[in-house]
Amino acid sequence: MAKGPAVQKMFDAIACRYDLMNRVMTMGQDQRWRRFVVEKAQVSGQVRVLDLATGTGDIAVLACRQCTTGMVIGADFSQNMLREAQKRFVDEPVSWQACDANCLPYQDQSFDAVTFGYLLRNVDDSLVVLREVFRVLKPGGRVVCLDTTPPDRSLTAPLVRMYFRFGIPLLGRMIARDKAAYAYLTGSTLEFHRAEALAALFREAGFGGVGYRKFMLGTIAVHWGSRG
Ligand SMILES: C[S@@+](CC[C@H](N)C(=O)[O-])C[C@H]1O[C@@H](n2cnc3c(N)ncnc32)[C@H](O)[C@@H]1O
């Protein structure tokens, strides 16, 4: 069964507690990773930026502040997440738009940069989305992706896995009042591509200069690349 409708319903349900849960679950680190995403997107001046799966809008707004004279679209298929973004950032000139990342309503080669945080783990086929992103990027345009990633084998891996299996669903129940949504986060992270495999998918979609950096004991990865 396609993931889309269930994912959309889940984010619609947790939208109003999403930000608080993020801050607690990541021990306040999440904004640092988003700033790194915008740094790697290298946006400045008169550029067009698309932040997909924008959720409550943090990456879109950071990009908007960076490219003061450009145009930033924050797009998501959850109306409630977009509503939260609009409420949080009333004064920011981001254009909030509803769309599905599998089938983007934008013309070929229309953006200088496309960013997305925690999108690919939620779609049926990462390659379909990456090809769509490639299509809408201008030649030379940059893609930057932030997501969770399965932890590598290391001394800390058992602790990290315990946090994912028990800590996050418990926090989800206490803070977001939705244990299932955060049990889903754990499941989808542990089943997601390892960072190197995801980098290979970026290359398969056509991107060059692909690289990545991991954070938070190897459980978060930021990947980047460009359309040649
Ligand atoms: C975990 S939130 C991330 C929000 C934001 N990027 C951040 O950094 O906090 C994932 C978002 O992806 C959106 N999403 C998931 N699948 C999508 C799809 N196929 N098309 C558009 N948005 C999608 C969800 O609605 C949700 O808002």
The ligand as an ORCA input file, in Angstrom:
! r2SCAN-3c Opt
* xyz 0 1
  C       9.216     15.211      9.699
  S       8.392     16.496      8.826
  C       9.709     17.580      8.407
  C       9.345     19.026      8.347
  C      10.503     19.984      8.110
  N      11.173     19.744      6.860
  C      11.497     19.992      9.248
  O      12.691     20.137      8.991
  O      11.084     19.901     10.406
  C       8.103     15.684      7.300
  C       7.192     16.485      6.392
  O       7.186     15.845      5.121
  C       5.896     15.993      4.571
  N       5.774     14.995      3.509
  C       5.917     13.657      3.614
  N       5.733     13.070      2.412
  C       5.483     14.066      1.531
  C       5.204     14.106      0.147
  N       5.154     12.988     -0.587
  N       5.003     15.295     -0.443
  C       5.040     16.451      0.285
  N       5.274     16.488      1.616
  C       5.498     15.308      2.233
  C       4.982     15.782      5.769
  O       3.694     16.279      5.552
  C       5.736     16.527      6.860
  O       5.331     17.850      6.982
*
